[in-house]
Amino acid sequence: MSESTVEPQSGEGAAPGGLVHSLLLDGAGGARTWDWDRVRDWTAADGCLWLHFNFEDEEARQWLQDHSGLNDIAYSSLTNAETRPRALNRGDNLLLTLRGINMNPGEDPDDMVSLRIWTDGTRLISTRRRNLLSTNDVLEELYSGNGPRNAVELLVIWTERITERMTGTIENFEDRVMAIEERLLSGETSGIRIELATLRKQIISVRRYLSPQREAMNRLGAENLTWLDDLNRLRLREINDRLIRHIEDMDEVRDRAVLAQEELTSRIAEQMNARSYLFTVAAVIFLPLGFLTGLMGINVGGMPGVDNDAAFWIVVFLCGIVGLGLTLIFKMRRWV
């Protein structure tokens, strides 16, 4: 089940543009679409109401500001374009901002998708700018009748699906750094520098949001909310433990990438040193030969062998002896 925005309607009581869905949970794991003209008359006795908006739409922002009943802090949190993961409560009202791995087609995983949630335990209002596949997971469970039964379970299951979706990306990071390590062990260096730089950039970008998200999850489990029971607090702690393991795995991959970068630098330096050494050896061998041929090539009177037909071959023989002798000396000293 994919997430799609509700088409705006005309007339009084029409749904605002930017409404992704308005669902009423039936308390048994399912949900049904709640007509927009009934949203204003909704009460907690009807069941948990879940309103999901694209906050970039002006009509959605206007409805959140004028008709949602939220205070200015909640409105600002739900519509702020730039935000970091955090949890904040006022009485029994909770504001939660999370980040999920961007698994949309053609997108980079490190360009993480933000999600903003407000709930009082009976009603849940959420906003996003881009589609988050974890939201689709929750919708599929609801439409199949195996989803959350109330606002608390909706919050817990949603955060759980966001954390679960991170597993594949982190495993991909591990596979990539392992492949780079194997290539380095085989002596290959071509193209690895760019791959390592890309991998490290993605890890740093993802971890930038996972660390504050861990703190937000810690605070969420410790908040004094009357509607958050002990069982769901335990589930939130388990989700946070899984998030911590993801962060630790990313730290390990980052450290391995740093070691791979150091090994790559060392191997490149060794290759450069070996080439420089060979050039030095060749220069040392040919230096006396160059001196000898240069001396024999001066155009002045009195040069020996000018009138001797065998003089050229004698010089060639002497150059060969000198070159061979220098090569043997280098080998005896184990310089080559």
Order of alpha helices (4+ residues) and beta strands (2+ residues): beta-beta-beta-alpha-alpha-beta-beta-beta-beta-alpha-alpha-alpha-alpha-alpha-alpha
